[in-house]
Amino acid sequence: MIFFEIEEFDSPDEPGSGAKMNKHVLNQIDLARATACVPFKINSGYRTTKHNQKIVGSPTSSHLGGWAVDIHCDNSGYREKIVYSLMLAGFRRIGIANTFIHADMDPFKSTAMWLY
């Protein structure tokens, strides 16, 4: 990876767990960052079941399998660039919130885009 350190994807309760992220997701998030030409701050990557429960995440969250990332974003100009770059990089599931963008490549879930 060029733009990220694997630790950025760690679950807060398990140092080193970023290594459990799907390698294709990591490659494609790096590609999306290069395409967007704006900073990506990772809010959430891999999650342990315990951490996912603590934050009241979905019990079927793609973060649990290392298929998803949440990227901090509270700027509409950056939001457009980030979402566009994620789509170009092949992310099939994108959720847009006021302060973050969820992107995942979970092969067990349907393509979708949603607002929080």
One Martini backbone bead per residue (centre of mass of N, CA, C, O) as a GRO file, in nm:
protein
  116
    1MET     BB    1   0.099   0.035   0.019
    2ILE     BB    2   0.097   0.389  -0.008
    3PHE     BB    3  -0.133   0.551   0.190
    4PHE     BB    4  -0.109   0.310   0.406
    5GLU     BB    5  -0.144   0.157   0.715
    6ILE     BB    6  -0.248  -0.130   0.857
    7GLU     BB    7  -0.329   0.002   1.138
    8GLU     BB    8  -0.576   0.173   1.026
    9PHE     BB    9  -0.754  -0.121   1.029
   10ASP     BB   10  -0.786  -0.158   1.318
   11SER     BB   11  -0.916  -0.273   1.587
   12PRO     BB   12  -0.919  -0.119   1.892
   13ASP     BB   13  -0.910  -0.423   2.048
   14GLU     BB   14  -0.685  -0.525   1.803
   15PRO     BB   15  -0.385  -0.534   1.749
   16GLY     BB   16  -0.318  -0.619   1.404
   17SER     BB   17  -0.611  -0.664   1.257
   18GLY     BB   18  -0.566  -0.536   0.972
   19ALA     BB   19  -0.456  -0.813   0.851
   20LYS     BB   20  -0.772  -0.914   0.807
   21MET     BB   21  -0.795  -0.782   0.560
   22ASN     BB   22  -0.875  -0.767   0.251
   23LYS     BB   23  -0.655  -0.733  -0.007
   24HIS     BB   24  -0.837  -0.610  -0.225
   25VAL     BB   25  -0.943  -0.377  -0.058
   26LEU     BB   26  -0.669  -0.246  -0.007
   27ASN     BB   27  -0.594  -0.197  -0.302
   28GLN     BB   28  -0.858  -0.028  -0.374
   29ILE     BB   29  -0.823   0.201  -0.163
   30ASP     BB   30  -0.560   0.299  -0.281
   31LEU     BB   31  -0.669   0.364  -0.562
   32ALA     BB   32  -0.886   0.565  -0.470
   33ARG     BB   33  -0.690   0.766  -0.342
   34ALA     BB   34  -0.532   0.829  -0.601
   35THR     BB   35  -0.781   0.934  -0.762
   36ALA     BB   36  -0.895   1.162  -0.564
   37CYS     BB   37  -0.673   1.356  -0.429
   38VAL     BB   38  -0.751   1.291  -0.125
   39PRO     BB   39  -0.787   1.240   0.188
   40PHE     BB   40  -0.781   0.938   0.395
   41LYS     BB   41  -0.970   0.858   0.686
   42ILE     BB   42  -0.981   0.589   0.894
   43ASN     BB   43  -1.237   0.479   1.107
   44SER     BB   44  -1.295   0.183   0.972
   45GLY     BB   45  -1.237  -0.160   0.952
   46TYR     BB   46  -1.170  -0.388   1.119
   47ARG     BB   47  -1.386  -0.605   1.327
   48THR     BB   48  -1.475  -0.712   1.607
   49THR     BB   49  -1.737  -0.837   1.766
   50LYS     BB   50  -1.708  -0.669   2.021
   51HIS     BB   51  -1.685  -0.390   1.886
   52ASN     BB   52  -1.944  -0.403   1.719
   53GLN     BB   53  -2.128  -0.418   1.969
   54LYS     BB   54  -2.038  -0.156   2.111
   55ILE     BB   55  -2.133   0.023   1.840
   56VAL     BB   56  -2.386  -0.106   1.711
   57GLY     BB   57  -2.347  -0.299   1.492
   58SER     BB   58  -2.400  -0.503   1.259
   59PRO     BB   59  -2.413  -0.852   1.267
   60THR     BB   60  -2.345  -0.830   0.927
   61SER     BB   61  -2.091  -0.689   0.900
   62SER     BB   62  -1.827  -0.634   0.676
   63HIS     BB   63  -1.604  -0.577   0.891
   64LEU     BB   64  -1.577  -0.872   1.011
   65GLY     BB   65  -1.436  -0.970   0.716
   66GLY     BB   66  -1.270  -0.725   0.574
   67TRP     BB   67  -1.473  -0.561   0.345
   68ALA     BB   68  -1.459  -0.278   0.512
   69VAL     BB   69  -1.488   0.090   0.507
   70ASP     BB   70  -1.439   0.397   0.687
   71ILE     BB   71  -1.458   0.738   0.582
   72HIS     BB   72  -1.376   1.040   0.648
   73CYS     BB   73  -1.650   1.291   0.588
   74ASP     BB   74  -1.740   1.669   0.587
   75ASN     BB   75  -1.716   1.723   0.262
   76SER     BB   76  -1.861   1.764  -0.042
   77GLY     BB   77  -1.614   1.773  -0.228
   78TYR     BB   78  -1.485   1.511  -0.123
   79ARG     BB   79  -1.723   1.320  -0.147
   80GLU     BB   80  -1.734   1.310  -0.454
   81LYS     BB   81  -1.444   1.203  -0.497
   82ILE     BB   82  -1.465   0.947  -0.325
   83VAL     BB   83  -1.706   0.806  -0.454
   84TYR     BB   84  -1.596   0.796  -0.740
   85SER     BB   85  -1.334   0.636  -0.671
   86LEU     BB   86  -1.475   0.386  -0.555
   87MET     BB   87  -1.624   0.306  -0.811
   88LEU     BB   88  -1.372   0.277  -0.993
   89ALA     BB   89  -1.246   0.052  -0.784
   90GLY     BB   90  -1.520  -0.148  -0.719
   91PHE     BB   91  -1.720  -0.051  -0.525
   92ARG     BB   92  -2.057  -0.188  -0.446
   93ARG     BB   93  -2.077  -0.048  -0.150
   94ILE     BB   94  -2.244   0.263  -0.050
   95GLY     BB   95  -2.229   0.485   0.231
   96ILE     BB   96  -2.386   0.800   0.330
   97ALA     BB   97  -2.277   1.044   0.552
   98ASN     BB   98  -2.194   1.330   0.722
   99THR     BB   99  -1.889   1.188   0.835
  100PHE     BB  100  -1.910   0.936   0.625
  101ILE     BB  101  -1.783   0.651   0.429
  102HIS     BB  102  -1.903   0.357   0.306
  103ALA     BB  103  -1.702   0.067   0.196
  104ASP     BB  104  -1.767  -0.231  -0.010
  105MET     BB  105  -1.688  -0.604  -0.114
  106ASP     BB  106  -1.910  -0.796  -0.045
  107PRO     BB  107  -1.988  -1.108  -0.193
  108PHE     BB  108  -2.266  -1.159  -0.001
  109LYS     BB  109  -2.369  -0.885  -0.128
  110SER     BB  110  -2.544  -0.644  -0.259
  111THR     BB  111  -2.570  -0.395  -0.452
  112ALA     BB  112  -2.524  -0.056  -0.308
  113MET     BB  113  -2.691   0.260  -0.210
  114TRP     BB  114  -2.673   0.485   0.079
  115LEU     BB  115  -2.827   0.655   0.350
  116TYR     BB  116  -2.797   0.777   0.696
   0.00000   0.00000   0.00000
